[in-house]
Amino acid sequence: MRKLSIKEIQIIGSVAVLVLIGFVAVSGSLKSVPDTVNTPEAGKTVTFPLDLNISTEEELDLLPGIGPSKAKAIVEYRKASGGFNDVEELLNVKGIGAKTLDKLKPLIKVGESSGRETKAKASPESIDINTASLEELKEIPGIGDSKAKAIIDHREKNGKFVSVSDLLSVPGIGPSNIEVILEKIKPLEVAMAGSGKINVNTASESELDRLPGIGQVLASRIVEYRKSNGRFTKCEELLEVKGIGESILKDIEELIEF
């Protein structure tokens, strides 16, 4: 094989260098072309904790354990009541219990001012539940359209409300919301020993039947028990009545007297 001259070697080397430079240049230009990326539009930033008095249904839906239906219920309650005074008031919203509230507490708050403050200034007087219209009843916290209609239906069928037990006989009203309702209405007429409570030692079966968790059967057993054993002197004695347990006793202990 013939040996290459120095000049030939230089020419070949120059050509190789040019080829290498061209290859690098082409590679570099290919790398500079960016990949096509479908970048979604930036969504609205949601900051926690959420303010229960101004958050939308969509924002509330992001909370754990709160789906679309509960988010809607929160907004509806907020409209009906004028706003939340504290996070504990969430317990008045249908479907939200103590366990759910405990999970939510780090993620929610109530602003310093709420719609309820404005509403309170607009209508400072208590509502007369025996004469109030449907719209006026809906102003009571926790009373929406269905409960307001139920109150009017009860009033038309049974006459005016004279005691707490009368209110508790309205579907949807129970120990969880009775206290809030009583704060917003005019005092009921004196009834049942003047306290508005049911006296378990003198009440009839029909009156006892109005208590939450006490139906006709348990009402009858209470009457039979006091006939056989004498007067009740404290709440705990009701546990001796078959069918009455701690949960029922807890629901009725603030509504009865002896």
C-alpha positions as CSV (number, residue, x, y, z in Angstrom):
1,M,0.0,0.0,0.0
2,R,1.3,3.4,-1.0
3,K,2.2,5.7,1.8
4,L,0.3,9.0,1.8
5,S,2.2,12.1,1.6
6,I,2.1,14.7,4.3
7,K,0.0,17.0,2.0
8,E,-2.5,14.2,1.4
9,I,-2.8,13.5,5.1
10,Q,-3.5,17.2,5.8
11,I,-6.2,17.3,3.1
12,I,-7.9,14.2,4.4
13,G,-7.7,15.5,8.0
14,S,-9.3,18.8,7.0
15,V,-12.1,17.0,5.2
16,A,-12.7,14.8,8.3
17,V,-12.8,17.9,10.5
18,L,-15.3,19.6,8.2
19,V,-17.5,16.5,8.2
20,L,-17.4,16.3,12.0
21,I,-18.2,20.0,12.4
22,G,-21.1,19.7,10.0
23,F,-22.5,16.7,11.9
24,V,-22.2,18.5,15.2
25,A,-24.0,21.6,13.7
26,V,-26.8,19.5,12.3
27,S,-27.2,17.6,15.6
28,G,-27.3,20.9,17.6
29,S,-29.9,22.4,15.4
30,L,-32.2,19.3,15.8
31,K,-31.9,19.5,19.6
32,S,-32.9,23.1,19.6
33,V,-36.4,22.3,18.2
34,P,-38.7,22.1,21.3
35,D,-41.2,19.3,21.8
36,T,-44.9,20.3,21.4
37,V,-46.5,20.5,24.8
38,N,-50.2,21.0,25.5
39,T,-50.1,23.4,28.4
40,P,-53.6,23.7,30.1
41,E,-54.8,27.1,31.1
42,A,-53.9,28.0,34.6
43,G,-56.9,27.3,36.9
44,K,-58.1,29.5,39.7
45,T,-55.8,29.3,42.8
46,V,-57.7,28.1,45.9
47,T,-56.2,29.1,49.2
48,F,-56.9,27.1,52.4
49,P,-58.4,27.5,54.9
50,L,-61.6,28.2,52.9
51,D,-64.0,30.9,54.3
52,L,-67.4,29.2,54.7
53,N,-69.1,32.6,54.2
54,I,-67.7,33.4,50.7
55,S,-66.5,30.1,49.1
56,T,-68.3,28.8,46.1
57,E,-69.8,25.4,45.7
58,E,-66.9,24.4,43.5
59,E,-64.4,25.4,46.1
60,L,-66.2,23.7,48.9
61,D,-66.4,20.5,46.8
62,L,-62.6,20.3,47.2
63,L,-62.9,19.7,50.9
64,P,-62.5,16.1,52.1
65,G,-65.9,14.4,52.6
66,I,-67.7,17.2,50.9
67,G,-69.2,16.3,47.6
68,P,-71.3,18.4,45.3
69,S,-74.5,17.8,47.2
70,K,-73.0,18.8,50.6
71,A,-71.3,21.8,49.0
72,K,-74.7,22.9,47.7
73,A,-76.3,22.3,51.1
74,I,-73.6,24.5,52.8
75,V,-74.3,27.4,50.4
76,E,-78.1,27.0,50.8
77,Y,-77.8,27.0,54.6
78,R,-75.5,30.1,54.3
79,K,-78.2,31.9,52.3
80,A,-81.0,30.9,54.6
81,S,-79.2,31.8,57.8
82,G,-77.3,34.8,56.6
83,G,-73.9,33.2,57.1
84,F,-71.9,31.1,59.5
85,N,-70.9,32.5,62.9
86,D,-68.4,29.8,63.6
87,V,-67.2,26.5,62.0
88,E,-69.2,24.5,64.6
89,E,-72.4,25.7,62.9
90,L,-71.6,23.3,60.0
91,L,-73.2,20.6,62.1
92,N,-76.5,22.3,61.3
93,V,-76.0,21.4,57.6
94,K,-77.7,18.1,56.6
95,G,-75.2,15.3,56.1
96,I,-72.3,16.8,58.1
97,G,-71.5,15.2,61.4
98,A,-68.9,15.6,64.1
99,K,-66.3,13.3,62.4
100,T,-66.5,15.1,59.1
101,L,-66.2,18.5,60.9
102,D,-63.1,17.3,62.8
103,K,-61.4,16.6,59.4
104,L,-62.5,19.9,58.0
105,K,-61.5,22.2,60.8
106,P,-57.8,22.7,59.7
107,L,-59.1,23.6,56.2
108,I,-62.0,26.0,56.9
109,K,-62.6,29.2,58.7
110,V,-65.3,31.9,59.2
111,G,-64.5,35.4,58.2
112,E,-64.8,38.3,60.7
113,S,-67.9,39.6,59.0
114,S,-70.7,37.5,57.6
115,G,-74.0,38.1,55.9
116,R,-75.8,37.3,59.2
117,E,-74.5,40.5,60.7
118,T,-76.1,42.5,57.9
119,K,-79.3,40.6,58.2
120,A,-79.5,41.0,61.9
121,K,-79.4,44.8,61.5
122,A,-82.1,44.6,58.9
123,S,-84.4,42.5,61.0
124,P,-83.4,42.8,64.7
125,E,-86.8,41.7,66.1
126,S,-87.5,38.0,66.9
127,I,-89.8,36.1,64.7
128,D,-93.2,35.1,66.0
129,I,-93.4,31.5,64.8
130,N,-97.2,31.4,65.2
131,T,-97.8,34.3,62.7
132,A,-94.7,34.3,60.6
133,S,-95.0,33.9,56.8
134,L,-93.1,31.3,54.8
135,E,-90.4,33.9,53.9
136,E,-90.0,35.0,57.5
137,L,-89.7,31.5,58.7
138,K,-87.0,30.8,56.1
139,E,-85.0,33.6,57.8
140,I,-84.5,31.4,60.9
141,P,-81.1,29.6,60.8
142,G,-81.5,26.0,59.8
143,I,-85.0,26.5,58.5
144,G,-85.2,26.1,54.7
145,D,-88.1,26.0,52.4
146,S,-89.2,22.5,53.4
147,K,-89.1,23.0,57.2
148,A,-90.8,26.4,56.9
149,K,-93.7,24.7,55.0
150,A,-93.8,22.0,57.6
151,I,-94.1,24.6,60.4
152,I,-97.0,26.2,58.7
153,D,-98.7,22.9,58.0
154,H,-98.3,21.9,61.7
155,R,-99.7,25.3,62.7
156,E,-102.7,25.0,60.5
157,K,-103.5,21.4,61.6
158,N,-102.7,21.6,65.3
159,G,-103.0,25.3,66.2
160,K,-100.3,27.6,67.5
161,F,-97.1,26.4,69.1
162,V,-97.1,26.7,72.9
163,S,-94.1,24.6,73.9
164,V,-90.8,23.2,72.8
165,S,-92.4,19.8,72.4
166,D,-94.7,21.3,69.8
167,L,-91.8,22.5,67.8
168,L,-90.0,19.1,68.1
169,S,-93.0,17.4,66.5
170,V,-92.3,19.2,63.2
171,P,-90.4,17.0,60.7
172,G,-86.8,18.1,60.5
173,I,-86.6,19.8,63.8
174,G,-84.8,18.0,66.6
175,P,-82.1,18.4,69.3
176,S,-79.5,19.4,66.8
177,N,-81.2,22.6,65.7
178,I,-83.8,23.4,68.3
179,E,-81.6,25.7,70.3
180,V,-80.7,27.8,67.3
181,I,-84.3,28.2,66.4
182,L,-85.4,29.2,70.0
183,E,-82.8,32.0,69.9
184,K,-84.4,33.5,66.9
185,I,-88.1,33.3,67.7
186,K,-90.3,35.0,70.3
187,P,-90.7,33.1,73.6
188,L,-93.4,30.5,73.4
189,E,-96.4,30.7,75.7
190,V,-96.0,29.2,79.2
191,A,-97.0,25.5,79.1
192,M,-96.4,22.3,80.9
193,A,-95.5,23.6,84.4
194,G,-94.2,26.9,82.9
195,S,-90.9,25.7,81.5
196,G,-91.9,24.5,78.0
197,K,-90.5,21.1,78.9
198,I,-92.4,17.8,79.1
199,N,-92.9,16.5,82.6
200,V,-92.3,12.8,82.4
201,N,-94.3,12.2,85.6
202,T,-97.5,13.8,84.4
203,A,-97.3,13.8,80.6
204,S,-99.7,11.7,78.6
205,E,-98.5,9.1,76.1
206,S,-99.3,11.5,73.2
207,E,-97.1,14.2,74.8
208,L,-94.3,11.8,75.5
209,D,-94.5,10.6,71.9
210,R,-93.4,14.0,70.7
211,L,-90.0,13.6,72.2
212,P,-87.2,12.7,69.8
213,G,-86.6,8.9,69.7
214,I,-89.7,8.3,71.8
215,G,-92.5,6.7,69.7
216,Q,-95.8,5.3,70.8
217,V,-94.3,2.1,72.2
218,L,-91.7,3.8,74.4
219,A,-94.2,6.4,75.5
220,S,-96.5,3.6,76.7
221,R,-93.6,1.9,78.5
222,I,-92.7,5.2,80.3
223,V,-96.3,5.5,81.5
224,E,-96.5,1.9,82.6
225,Y,-93.1,2.1,84.4
226,R,-94.1,5.1,86.5
227,K,-97.4,3.4,87.4
228,S,-95.5,0.4,88.7
229,N,-92.4,2.1,90.2
230,G,-93.6,5.6,91.1
231,R,-92.4,9.0,90.0
232,F,-89.1,9.5,88.1
233,T,-86.7,11.7,90.0
234,K,-83.8,12.0,87.6
235,C,-82.9,11.4,83.9
236,E,-80.9,8.2,84.6
237,E,-84.0,6.4,85.8
238,L,-85.4,6.5,82.3
239,L,-82.7,4.0,81.4
240,E,-84.7,1.4,83.4
241,V,-87.4,1.7,80.7
242,K,-86.9,-1.0,78.1
243,G,-85.8,0.4,74.8
244,I,-84.4,3.7,76.2
245,G,-80.6,3.8,75.9
246,E,-77.9,6.4,76.4
247,S,-78.3,7.9,72.9
248,I,-82.0,8.5,73.4
249,L,-81.6,9.9,76.9
250,K,-79.0,12.3,75.6
251,D,-81.4,13.6,73.0
252,I,-84.3,14.2,75.4
253,E,-82.6,15.2,78.7
254,E,-82.7,18.9,78.0
255,L,-86.4,18.6,76.9
256,I,-87.9,17.0,80.0
257,E,-88.4,17.7,83.7
258,F,-89.7,15.8,86.8
